[in-house]
Amino acid sequence: MINVRFPDGAIKNYEIGVTPMAIAKSISEGLAKKVIAASVNGVVCDASTPLKTDVSLKLHTWEDSEAKSTFWHSSAHLLAESVEATFPGVKFWVGPAVDRGFYYDMDLGDRHLAEDDLVSLEKKMVELAGKNNVFVKKEISKTDAIAYFTEKRDEYKLDLLSGLNDGEITFYTQGEFTDLCRGPHIPHTGLIKAIKLTSVAGAYWKGDEKNKQLTRVYGVTFPSQKELDEYLQMLEEAKKRDHRKLGKELGIFTFDDDVGPGLPLWMPNGTIVIEELEKLAKETENAAGYKRVVTPHIAKESMYLTSGHLPYYQDSMFPPMELDGVKYYLKAMNCPHHHKIFSAENRSYKELPLRLAEYGTCYRYEQSGELFGLMRVRCLHMNDAHIYCSKEDFANEFRAVNEMYIKYFNIFGIDKYVMRLSLHDPAKLGEKYINEPELWIETEEMVRKVLIDSNIPFVEVQDEGAFYGPKIDVQIWSAIGREFTLATNQVDFAQGRRFGLNFTNKDNHPETPLIIHRAPLGTHERFIGFLLEHYAGKFPVWLSPLQVKVLPISDKFNSYAREVNQQLVNAGIRAEVDDRGEKIGRKIRDTELMKTPYMLVIGEKEQNDNSVSVRRQGKGDIGQCAVSEILSTLTSEIKNRQNI
């Protein structure tokens, strides 16, 4: 018999070899019908996996992110099966689940997919799903796997096999389709009830523009048609809110081939948004006792060797430059520079916690195939800071950072969020993570305790920590339910020793500080991309590039319009006059399209009364008022950063 521990702490005994699905059936048939996958000791696996030793078990249904990922990865295999049946000789690269659905990269030779092909493939997927084919896992030797894909002349799978060893290789088969895959998968294809192939695109093999371009088919599936219909409706709304579309229409940012991919150019309107966000961050951090610093955009190789970033992070850094025999790297992260500032002076416990903040510019070499508007870029401006503290101060400091997140959520109207506690994988110590097992356990428990004591919603995810310690990744949802990874709050138990950082403690002995890496607003790039979609381009007044447009109904009121505008500008409000010789209806329509929050319409009555007629974005005409009254309203909204 084996002991199985459930998430609520209950322990039950089962026969050796029992599967998660069999356990689900022993609880209730209704539960078994909903089970998509299971986590065994924190690792997601097939519901058909035999359990041979004592384990912790969680059964995953559609509500769990692990279930959705498994469901969509299995749907990618179903797509591949339908493509292979429709286009014999196709070769496949990878087919992962993504945030919303899945894709599969494939080599179709000289064939090109059209919209009609996607419709045909959908129908084929529905047909194959209805056969309720079981996903069967088979361990296979590397020799046999190579022989299988050599016969199929599939250089893509052979390339994947080159990095695998015996004992690491498994095949999954459903129906007539077999694929090289680690899994896990859903119990059978019949769980896939609603299917939509959303788009087709080109994708370079391995994300390298020097390689062959493959065909990438995107899709999404659900356990019911109702859920698919709701998702497609959300997708239509998301298209209207696409930050790339809005960013161009509103003059926020642009890209240029001569500058380079992933290197955004901020237009005047975008620069205003950046400056307002920096102003907010600086006010918040000054009130919390942060000290501002500025560091260079490059540094010598030796510093990144000391930090450990080169061994662990080099693939994400730009290639080095060499000068006088010394290698320099573009800054990919601010932390080593801040550590050098800490070490530049002798430190006492009386100075701690020391909080160093910088909106630092960093450069990361994202693969071409991974670049996406402002969400994945190669130049980024990070709301970064590093807190150097003792173990005694850690809980208060870490809690204060989390409270800062929540303050920002309230300002921006972010109602749904969760903290992801990202942990290490003990099997990857020395490879992906600093080889300090005891410190990992200690610091992970310290972070966990702060979250529990603060009553902050969080989930735990294994094998996603930073190389130097556990971290919290902040997941937020926009107004239409799209999920974003906003920012991070990381614990570092390694860098202090690597850089020889010390402070003199109360006993007059040297002590190494704990370091908290935090970036509550993430980067300008990702956060502004999120805000564009969250607000559908309709920024609150305090954040809007142009806050007021003054609209004279004819040329004879231009002079008074300019007087009103000057009063607004003198009050620190971003305002302009539209003195074009257009009809007032056209002026209002154009201002609405630019999503300016306030319009002040001026005609003869307004001029005679020293007043304005106010129109509000999304609300229409809200009446006439004195200039002094609208000035008071605007300055109050801006000062209080009202999220309207």
C-alpha positions as CSV (number, residue, x, y, z in Angstrom):
1,M,0.0,0.0,0.0
2,I,1.0,3.6,-0.6
3,N,0.0,6.9,1.2
4,V,-1.5,9.6,-1.0
5,R,-1.6,13.1,0.5
6,F,-4.3,15.5,-0.9
7,P,-4.1,19.3,-1.0
8,D,-6.3,19.6,2.1
9,G,-3.8,17.5,4.1
10,A,-5.9,14.4,4.1
11,I,-3.9,11.1,3.6
12,K,-5.5,7.9,2.2
13,N,-4.1,4.5,1.4
14,Y,-4.2,2.9,-2.0
15,E,-2.8,-0.1,-3.8
16,I,0.7,0.3,-5.4
17,G,0.2,1.1,-9.1
18,V,-3.1,3.0,-8.6
19,T,-3.5,5.9,-11.1
20,P,-4.8,9.4,-10.4
21,M,-7.8,8.7,-12.5
22,A,-8.6,5.6,-10.5
23,I,-8.4,7.7,-7.4
24,A,-10.7,10.2,-8.9
25,K,-13.2,7.5,-9.7
26,S,-13.0,6.2,-6.1
27,I,-14.0,9.7,-4.9
28,S,-16.9,10.2,-7.5
29,E,-17.6,9.4,-11.1
30,G,-18.5,13.0,-11.6
31,L,-15.1,14.1,-10.5
32,A,-13.4,11.5,-12.8
33,K,-15.2,12.9,-15.8
34,K,-13.7,16.3,-15.1
35,V,-10.1,15.3,-14.4
36,I,-7.8,16.4,-17.1
37,A,-4.4,15.8,-15.5
38,A,-2.7,15.4,-12.1
39,S,0.2,16.8,-10.2
40,V,2.3,14.2,-8.4
41,N,4.8,15.7,-5.9
42,G,4.3,19.0,-7.7
43,V,5.0,17.7,-11.2
44,V,2.1,17.7,-13.8
45,C,1.6,14.2,-15.3
46,D,-1.0,12.1,-17.1
47,A,-4.0,11.0,-15.1
48,S,-3.1,7.4,-16.1
49,T,0.3,7.5,-14.4
50,P,0.8,4.6,-12.0
51,L,1.7,5.7,-8.5
52,K,4.3,3.4,-6.9
53,T,5.5,5.3,-3.8
54,D,4.0,7.7,-1.2
55,V,3.1,10.9,-3.0
56,S,1.4,14.2,-2.8
57,L,-1.4,14.4,-5.3
58,K,-3.6,17.1,-6.8
59,L,-6.2,16.3,-9.4
60,H,-6.6,19.0,-12.1
61,T,-9.9,20.0,-13.6
62,W,-10.5,22.7,-16.3
63,E,-10.4,25.5,-13.7
64,D,-6.7,24.9,-13.1
65,S,-4.0,26.5,-15.2
66,E,-2.2,23.1,-15.3
67,A,-5.3,21.5,-16.8
68,K,-5.7,24.2,-19.5
69,S,-2.0,23.8,-20.5
70,T,-2.4,20.0,-20.7
71,F,-5.7,20.4,-22.6
72,W,-4.2,22.8,-25.2
73,H,-1.0,20.8,-25.6
74,S,-3.1,17.7,-26.4
75,S,-5.1,19.8,-28.8
76,A,-1.9,20.7,-30.6
77,H,-1.4,16.9,-31.1
78,L,-4.9,16.7,-32.4
79,L,-4.2,19.5,-34.9
80,A,-1.0,17.7,-36.0
81,E,-3.0,14.5,-36.6
82,S,-5.5,16.3,-38.7
83,V,-2.7,18.1,-40.7
84,E,-0.9,14.8,-41.3
85,A,-4.1,13.2,-42.5
86,T,-4.8,16.1,-44.9
87,F,-1.2,16.8,-46.0
88,P,0.8,13.6,-46.1
89,G,4.5,14.1,-45.8
90,V,4.2,17.1,-43.5
91,K,7.0,17.5,-40.9
92,F,6.5,18.9,-37.4
93,W,8.8,20.9,-35.1
94,V,7.1,21.8,-31.8
95,G,3.5,22.3,-30.7
96,P,3.3,23.9,-27.2
97,A,0.4,25.3,-25.2
98,V,0.5,29.1,-24.9
99,D,-1.4,31.5,-22.6
100,R,-4.6,31.1,-24.6
101,G,-4.6,28.0,-26.7
102,F,-1.8,26.4,-28.7
103,Y,0.2,26.4,-31.9
104,Y,2.1,23.9,-33.9
105,D,5.1,24.7,-36.2
106,M,5.3,22.6,-39.3
107,D,7.0,22.2,-42.6
108,L,4.5,21.8,-45.4
109,G,7.0,22.0,-48.2
110,D,5.7,24.1,-51.1
111,R,2.1,24.2,-49.8
112,H,0.6,27.3,-48.2
113,L,-2.4,27.3,-45.9
114,A,-5.4,29.5,-46.6
115,E,-8.4,30.4,-44.5
116,D,-10.4,27.6,-46.2
117,D,-7.7,25.1,-45.2
118,L,-8.2,26.1,-41.5
119,V,-11.9,25.5,-41.8
120,S,-11.2,22.0,-43.3
121,L,-8.7,21.2,-40.6
122,E,-11.1,22.3,-37.8
123,K,-13.7,19.9,-39.2
124,K,-11.1,17.1,-39.3
125,M,-10.2,17.8,-35.7
126,V,-13.8,17.6,-34.7
127,E,-14.1,14.3,-36.5
128,L,-11.0,12.9,-34.8
129,A,-11.9,14.2,-31.4
130,G,-15.2,12.4,-31.6
131,K,-13.4,9.0,-31.8
132,N,-12.4,9.4,-28.1
133,N,-8.9,8.1,-28.9
134,V,-6.8,7.6,-25.8
135,F,-3.4,9.3,-25.5
136,V,-0.9,6.4,-25.0
137,K,2.6,7.1,-23.6
138,K,5.5,4.8,-24.6
139,E,9.1,5.0,-23.4
140,I,11.5,4.4,-26.3
141,S,15.2,4.1,-26.7
142,K,17.1,6.8,-28.5
143,T,18.2,4.3,-31.2
144,D,14.6,3.3,-31.9
145,A,13.4,6.9,-31.9
146,I,16.1,8.0,-34.4
147,A,15.2,5.0,-36.6
148,Y,11.5,6.0,-36.5
149,F,12.1,9.7,-37.5
150,T,14.9,8.8,-40.0
151,E,12.4,6.6,-41.9
152,K,10.0,9.6,-41.9
153,R,12.9,11.8,-43.1
154,D,12.0,14.3,-40.3
155,E,15.1,16.4,-39.6
156,Y,13.2,18.5,-37.1
157,K,12.4,15.7,-34.7
158,L,15.9,14.3,-35.2
159,D,17.3,17.6,-34.1
160,L,15.2,17.5,-30.9
161,L,16.5,13.9,-30.3
162,S,20.1,15.1,-30.5
163,G,19.7,16.8,-27.2
164,L,18.1,13.8,-25.4
165,N,19.4,10.6,-23.8
166,D,18.0,7.2,-23.2
167,G,15.5,7.4,-20.4
168,E,14.4,10.9,-21.4
169,I,12.5,9.9,-24.6
170,T,8.8,9.2,-24.8
171,F,6.3,8.9,-27.7
172,Y,2.6,9.7,-27.4
173,T,0.1,8.2,-29.8
174,Q,-3.6,9.0,-30.3
175,G,-5.4,7.4,-33.1
176,E,-3.1,7.3,-36.2
177,F,-0.7,9.9,-35.0
178,T,2.5,9.4,-33.1
179,D,4.8,12.3,-31.8
180,L,7.9,12.7,-29.8
181,C,6.7,14.3,-26.6
182,R,7.3,14.6,-22.9
183,G,3.6,15.1,-22.2
184,P,1.5,15.2,-20.2
185,H,-1.8,14.7,-22.0
186,I,-5.5,14.5,-21.4
187,P,-7.1,11.1,-21.0
188,H,-8.7,11.0,-24.4
189,T,-9.6,13.3,-27.4
190,G,-13.3,13.2,-26.5
191,L,-12.8,15.8,-23.9
192,I,-12.2,18.4,-26.7
193,K,-15.7,19.6,-27.5
194,A,-15.1,23.0,-29.2
195,I,-12.4,23.9,-31.7
196,K,-11.3,27.1,-33.4
197,L,-8.1,27.5,-35.5
198,T,-7.5,31.2,-35.1
199,S,-4.7,32.1,-37.5
200,V,-1.7,31.0,-39.5
201,A,1.7,32.7,-39.6
202,G,5.3,32.2,-40.5
203,A,7.8,31.2,-37.8
204,Y,11.6,30.7,-38.3
205,W,12.8,27.3,-37.2
206,K,14.2,27.7,-33.6
207,G,13.3,31.4,-33.8
208,D,16.4,32.1,-35.9
209,E,15.8,34.3,-39.0
210,K,18.7,32.5,-40.7
211,N,16.8,29.2,-40.6
212,K,13.9,28.0,-42.8
213,Q,10.5,29.6,-42.2
214,L,7.9,27.2,-41.0
215,T,4.1,27.4,-41.0
216,R,2.7,28.1,-37.5
217,V,-1.0,27.4,-37.0
218,Y,-2.6,28.8,-33.9
219,G,-5.8,27.5,-32.3
220,V,-7.8,27.2,-29.2
221,T,-10.1,24.6,-27.8
222,F,-12.6,24.2,-24.9
223,P,-14.6,21.6,-23.1
224,S,-17.8,23.2,-24.3
225,Q,-19.1,25.4,-27.2
226,K,-20.4,28.0,-24.7
227,E,-16.9,28.6,-23.4
228,L,-15.5,28.9,-27.0
229,D,-18.2,31.4,-27.9
230,E,-17.4,33.6,-24.9
231,Y,-13.7,33.4,-25.7
232,L,-14.2,34.4,-29.4
233,Q,-16.3,37.4,-28.2
234,M,-13.4,38.4,-25.9
235,L,-11.0,38.0,-28.8
236,E,-13.0,40.4,-30.9
237,E,-12.8,43.0,-28.1
238,A,-9.1,42.3,-27.7
239,K,-8.5,43.1,-31.4
240,K,-9.9,46.6,-30.8
241,R,-7.6,46.9,-27.8
242,D,-4.5,45.6,-29.4
243,H,-1.7,47.8,-28.0
244,R,0.2,47.7,-31.3
245,K,-2.8,49.1,-33.2
246,L,-3.6,51.7,-30.5
247,G,0.0,52.6,-30.0
248,K,0.2,53.6,-33.7
249,E,-3.2,55.4,-33.8
250,L,-2.5,57.4,-30.7
251,G,1.2,58.2,-31.5
252,I,2.6,56.4,-28.5
253,F,5.5,54.4,-30.1
254,T,6.9,53.1,-33.3
255,F,9.5,50.7,-34.7
256,D,11.9,51.3,-37.5
257,D,13.9,48.8,-39.5
258,D,17.0,51.0,-39.5
259,V,16.9,51.2,-35.7
260,G,16.3,47.4,-35.4
261,P,13.7,44.9,-34.3
262,G,12.5,45.0,-30.7
263,L,13.9,48.6,-30.2
264,P,10.9,50.9,-29.7
265,L,11.0,54.6,-30.5
266,W,8.8,56.6,-28.1
267,M,6.8,59.3,-29.7
268,P,6.0,62.5,-27.9
269,N,2.7,61.1,-26.6
270,G,4.4,58.0,-25.4
271,T,7.1,59.9,-23.7
272,I,4.5,61.8,-21.7
273,V,3.0,58.5,-20.4
274,I,6.5,57.3,-19.5
275,E,7.2,60.5,-17.6
276,E,3.9,60.3,-15.7
277,L,4.7,56.7,-14.7
278,E,8.2,57.7,-13.6
279,K,6.7,60.6,-11.6
280,L,4.3,58.2,-9.8
281,A,7.1,55.7,-9.1
282,K,9.5,58.4,-7.8
283,E,6.8,59.9,-5.5
284,T,5.9,56.4,-4.2
285,E,9.5,55.3,-3.7
286,N,10.6,58.6,-2.1
287,A,7.8,58.2,0.5
288,A,9.0,54.7,1.2
289,G,12.6,55.7,1.8
290,Y,14.3,54.7,-1.5
291,K,17.4,56.5,-2.7
292,R,17.8,57.0,-6.5
293,V,20.9,56.0,-8.4
294,V,22.0,56.1,-12.1
295,T,24.3,53.4,-13.7
296,P,26.0,53.0,-17.1
297,H,24.5,51.0,-20.0
298,I,27.6,48.8,-20.3
299,A,30.0,47.0,-18.0
300,K,33.0,44.7,-18.2
301,E,32.7,41.0,-18.6
302,S,34.3,40.5,-15.2
303,M,31.4,42.0,-13.3
304,Y,28.9,39.6,-15.0
305,L,31.2,36.7,-14.3
306,T,31.2,37.7,-10.6
307,S,27.4,38.0,-10.6
308,G,26.9,34.7,-12.3
309,H,24.8,36.1,-15.0
310,L,27.1,35.1,-17.8
311,P,27.0,31.4,-17.0
312,Y,23.2,31.4,-16.4
313,Y,21.9,34.2,-18.6
314,Q,24.3,34.7,-21.5
315,D,21.9,33.5,-24.2
316,S,19.7,36.5,-23.3
317,M,22.5,39.0,-23.5
318,F,23.8,40.9,-26.5
319,P,27.2,39.7,-27.8
320,P,30.2,41.4,-26.2
321,M,32.1,44.4,-27.5
322,E,35.9,44.3,-27.2
323,L,38.1,47.3,-26.5
324,D,41.8,47.1,-25.6
325,G,41.5,43.4,-25.0
326,V,38.6,43.8,-22.6
327,K,35.1,42.5,-23.2
328,Y,32.1,44.8,-22.4
329,Y,28.5,43.8,-22.4
330,L,25.3,45.9,-22.8
331,K,23.6,45.9,-19.4
332,A,20.9,43.2,-19.3
333,M,20.0,43.9,-15.6
334,N,20.7,46.6,-13.1
335,C,21.5,44.5,-10.0
336,P,25.3,44.1,-10.4
337,H,25.7,47.8,-10.8
338,H,23.7,48.5,-7.6
339,H,25.8,45.9,-5.7
340,K,28.8,47.9,-6.7
341,I,27.2,51.1,-5.3
342,F,26.5,49.3,-2.1
343,S,30.1,48.1,-1.8
344,A,31.6,51.6,-2.6
345,E,31.2,52.6,1.1
346,N,31.5,50.9,4.4
347,R,28.0,50.0,5.6
348,S,26.6,49.8,9.1
349,Y,23.4,48.1,10.3
350,K,22.2,51.6,11.1
351,E,22.0,52.3,7.3
352,L,19.9,49.2,6.6
353,P,17.5,48.6,5.0
354,L,19.2,50.4,2.1
355,R,16.9,50.8,-0.8
356,L,18.5,51.8,-4.2
357,A,16.1,52.6,-7.0
358,E,16.7,53.3,-10.7
359,Y,14.6,53.4,-13.9
360,G,17.4,51.7,-15.6
361,T,17.7,51.0,-19.3
362,C,18.5,47.3,-20.1
363,Y,19.1,45.4,-23.2
364,R,18.1,41.7,-23.7
365,Y,18.6,39.7,-26.9
366,E,15.1,38.2,-27.4
367,Q,14.9,35.9,-30.3
368,S,13.3,37.4,-33.4
369,G,10.4,35.0,-33.3
370,E,9.6,36.0,-29.7
371,L,9.4,39.7,-30.3
372,F,5.9,41.1,-29.9
373,G,5.1,44.8,-29.9
374,L,6.0,46.3,-26.5
375,M,5.5,43.0,-24.7
376,R,8.8,41.4,-25.8
377,V,11.5,43.9,-26.7
378,R,15.2,44.2,-26.8
379,C,15.5,47.6,-25.1
380,L,13.6,48.0,-21.9
381,H,13.3,50.6,-19.1
382,M,12.8,48.9,-15.8
383,N,11.2,50.2,-12.6
384,D,14.0,48.6,-10.7
385,A,15.3,48.7,-7.1
386,H,17.4,46.6,-4.8
387,I,16.8,46.4,-1.0
388,Y,19.8,45.4,1.1
389,C,18.6,44.2,4.5
390,S,19.3,41.8,7.4
391,K,17.3,38.6,8.0
392,E,15.4,40.4,10.8
393,D,14.2,43.1,8.5
394,F,13.4,40.8,5.6
395,A,9.7,40.1,6.3
396,N,8.8,43.8,6.8
397,E,10.7,44.8,3.6
398,F,9.2,42.0,1.5
399,R,5.8,42.8,2.8
400,A,6.2,46.5,2.0
401,V,7.1,45.7,-1.6
402,N,3.9,43.6,-1.9
403,E,1.9,46.4,-0.4
404,M,3.4,48.7,-3.0
405,Y,2.1,46.4,-5.7
406,I,-1.4,46.5,-4.3
407,K,-1.3,50.3,-4.1
408,Y,-0.5,50.5,-7.8
409,F,-3.3,48.0,-8.6
410,N,-5.8,50.3,-6.9
411,I,-4.5,53.3,-8.9
412,F,-4.8,51.5,-12.2
413,G,-8.1,49.7,-11.5
414,I,-6.5,46.3,-11.6
415,D,-9.1,44.1,-9.7
416,K,-7.8,40.7,-10.4
417,Y,-4.2,39.6,-9.6
418,V,-2.3,36.7,-8.1
419,M,1.3,36.3,-6.9
420,R,3.1,33.3,-8.3
421,L,5.7,32.0,-5.8
422,S,8.4,30.6,-8.2
423,L,10.6,28.0,-6.6
424,H,13.7,26.1,-7.6
425,D,14.0,22.5,-8.8
426,P,16.3,20.5,-6.5
427,A,17.3,18.3,-9.5
428,K,18.7,21.3,-11.3
429,L,21.0,22.7,-8.5
430,G,24.4,23.7,-10.0
431,E,22.9,23.7,-13.5
432,K,20.0,26.2,-13.5
433,Y,20.2,27.3,-9.9
434,I,22.9,28.3,-7.3
435,N,23.9,25.0,-5.6
436,E,22.9,26.0,-2.0
437,P,20.1,23.6,-1.1
438,E,19.7,24.7,2.5
439,L,19.5,28.4,1.6
440,W,16.9,27.6,-1.0
441,I,14.7,25.9,1.5
442,E,15.1,28.6,4.1
443,T,14.4,31.6,1.8
444,E,11.5,29.9,0.1
445,E,9.9,29.4,3.5
446,M,10.6,33.0,4.4
447,V,8.8,34.2,1.3
448,R,5.9,31.8,1.8
449,K,5.4,32.9,5.4
450,V,5.2,36.6,4.4
451,L,2.6,35.8,1.8
452,I,0.5,33.8,4.2
453,D,0.8,36.3,7.0
454,S,-0.2,39.1,4.6
455,N,-3.2,37.2,3.4
456,I,-2.2,37.7,-0.2
457,P,-3.5,35.3,-2.8
458,F,-0.7,33.2,-4.3
459,V,0.1,30.0,-6.1
460,E,3.4,28.0,-6.0
461,V,5.2,27.0,-9.2
462,Q,8.3,24.8,-9.2
463,D,11.3,25.3,-11.4
464,E,10.7,29.0,-12.2
465,G,12.8,30.7,-9.6
466,A,15.7,33.1,-10.4
467,F,19.1,31.4,-10.5
468,Y,20.0,33.1,-7.2
469,G,16.8,32.7,-5.2
470,P,13.0,32.3,-5.1
471,K,10.8,35.0,-6.6
472,I,7.2,36.2,-6.9
473,D,5.9,36.9,-10.4
474,V,2.9,39.1,-10.4
475,Q,0.1,38.0,-12.7
476,I,-2.6,40.6,-13.5
477,W,-5.7,40.6,-15.6
478,S,-6.8,43.4,-17.9
479,A,-10.4,44.8,-18.0
480,I,-11.3,42.1,-20.7
481,G,-9.7,39.3,-18.8
482,R,-6.4,38.9,-20.6
483,E,-3.6,37.7,-18.3
484,F,-0.2,39.5,-18.2
485,T,2.9,39.0,-16.2
486,L,3.6,42.4,-14.8
487,A,6.5,42.4,-12.5
488,T,8.7,40.5,-10.1
489,N,9.8,40.5,-6.4
490,Q,12.9,38.4,-5.9
491,V,15.0,37.2,-3.0
492,D,18.7,36.9,-3.5
493,F,20.9,34.9,-1.1
494,A,23.8,34.5,-3.4
495,Q,24.8,37.8,-4.9
496,G,25.9,39.4,-1.6
497,R,28.5,36.8,-1.1
498,R,29.6,36.8,-4.7
499,F,30.3,40.5,-4.5
500,G,31.7,40.4,-1.0
501,L,28.9,42.7,0.3
502,N,29.0,43.3,4.0
503,F,27.7,45.6,6.7
504,T,28.8,45.8,10.3
505,N,26.0,44.3,12.5
506,K,25.0,45.3,16.1
507,D,27.8,43.0,17.5
508,N,30.4,44.8,15.4
509,H,30.9,41.8,13.1
510,P,30.7,41.7,9.3
511,E,27.4,40.3,7.9
512,T,26.2,39.7,4.4
513,P,22.9,41.3,3.6
514,L,19.9,39.6,2.0
515,I,19.0,41.3,-1.2
516,I,15.4,41.9,-2.5
517,H,15.1,42.6,-6.3
518,R,11.8,44.3,-7.0
519,A,10.1,46.0,-10.0
520,P,6.5,46.8,-9.2
521,L,5.7,48.5,-12.4
522,G,7.8,46.1,-14.5
523,T,9.1,47.9,-17.6
524,H,7.7,50.9,-19.4
525,E,7.3,48.8,-22.4
526,R,5.3,45.9,-21.0
527,F,3.3,48.1,-18.6
528,I,2.3,50.7,-21.2
529,G,1.4,47.9,-23.6
530,F,-0.9,46.5,-20.8
531,L,-2.4,49.9,-20.0
532,L,-3.2,50.5,-23.7
533,E,-5.2,47.3,-23.7
534,H,-6.6,47.7,-20.2
535,Y,-8.0,51.1,-20.9
536,A,-8.7,50.5,-24.6
537,G,-6.5,53.6,-25.2
538,K,-8.7,55.8,-23.0
539,F,-6.2,56.7,-20.3
540,P,-7.4,58.4,-17.1
541,V,-6.9,62.2,-17.2
542,W,-3.6,62.2,-15.2
543,L,-2.0,59.7,-17.6
544,S,-3.4,60.9,-20.9
545,P,-0.9,62.5,-23.2
546,L,-3.4,65.3,-24.1
547,Q,-5.8,66.0,-21.3
548,V,-8.0,68.7,-22.8
549,K,-8.9,69.8,-26.3
550,V,-10.5,73.3,-26.6
551,L,-12.9,73.4,-29.5
552,P,-14.2,76.8,-30.8
553,I,-17.3,76.3,-33.0
554,S,-16.1,78.9,-35.5
555,D,-13.1,81.1,-36.2
556,K,-14.6,84.2,-34.4
557,F,-14.2,82.3,-31.0
558,N,-10.6,81.3,-31.5
559,S,-9.3,84.2,-29.4
560,Y,-11.4,83.3,-26.4
561,A,-10.5,79.6,-26.9
562,R,-6.8,80.5,-26.7
563,E,-7.4,82.4,-23.5
564,V,-9.1,79.4,-21.9
565,N,-6.3,77.1,-23.2
566,Q,-3.7,79.4,-21.7
567,Q,-5.4,79.2,-18.3
568,L,-5.3,75.4,-18.5
569,V,-1.7,75.3,-19.5
570,N,-0.8,77.8,-16.7
571,A,-2.4,75.3,-14.3
572,G,-0.2,72.5,-15.5
573,I,-2.8,70.8,-17.7
574,R,-1.9,69.4,-21.1
575,A,-4.2,71.2,-23.4
576,E,-4.5,72.3,-27.1
577,V,-6.8,74.4,-29.2
578,D,-8.3,72.9,-32.4
579,D,-8.6,76.1,-34.4
580,R,-9.0,74.3,-37.8
581,G,-11.6,75.7,-40.1
582,E,-13.7,72.5,-39.6
583,K,-17.3,72.1,-38.4
584,I,-17.6,71.4,-34.7
585,G,-19.0,67.9,-35.3
586,R,-15.8,67.0,-37.2
587,K,-13.6,68.5,-34.4
588,I,-15.5,66.5,-31.7
589,R,-15.3,63.3,-33.8
590,D,-11.5,63.6,-34.4
591,T,-10.9,64.4,-30.7
592,E,-13.0,61.3,-29.7
593,L,-10.9,59.2,-32.0
594,M,-7.7,60.4,-30.2
595,K,-9.4,59.4,-26.9
596,T,-8.8,62.8,-25.3
597,P,-10.6,62.8,-21.9
598,Y,-12.1,66.3,-22.0
599,M,-13.4,68.5,-24.7
600,L,-14.3,72.2,-24.0
601,V,-16.7,73.5,-26.6
602,I,-16.8,77.3,-27.0
603,G,-19.3,79.4,-28.8
604,E,-21.0,82.8,-28.3
605,K,-22.8,81.9,-25.1
606,E,-19.7,80.5,-23.5
607,Q,-17.6,83.5,-24.5
608,N,-20.2,85.9,-23.1
609,D,-20.5,83.9,-19.8
610,N,-16.8,83.3,-19.4
611,S,-17.6,79.6,-19.4
612,V,-17.2,76.4,-21.4
613,S,-19.4,73.5,-22.5
614,V,-17.9,70.3,-21.3
615,R,-17.8,66.9,-23.1
616,R,-16.3,63.9,-21.4
617,Q,-14.9,60.9,-23.3
618,G,-17.4,58.1,-23.2
619,K,-20.1,60.3,-21.5
620,G,-20.9,62.9,-24.0
621,D,-22.1,66.4,-23.1
622,I,-22.1,67.0,-19.4
623,G,-23.1,70.6,-19.4
624,Q,-21.9,74.2,-19.2
625,C,-19.7,75.5,-16.3
626,A,-17.4,78.4,-15.4
627,V,-13.8,78.1,-16.5
628,S,-12.7,78.2,-12.8
629,E,-15.0,75.2,-12.1
630,I,-13.5,73.0,-14.8
631,L,-10.0,74.0,-13.8
632,S,-10.8,72.9,-10.2
633,T,-12.3,69.6,-11.5
634,L,-9.3,68.8,-13.7
635,T,-6.6,69.7,-11.2
636,S,-8.4,67.5,-8.6
637,E,-8.6,64.5,-10.9
638,I,-5.0,64.9,-12.0
639,K,-3.6,65.4,-8.4
640,N,-5.5,62.4,-7.0
641,R,-4.8,60.2,-10.1
642,Q,-8.4,59.3,-10.4
643,N,-8.9,56.1,-12.4
644,I,-11.9,57.3,-14.4
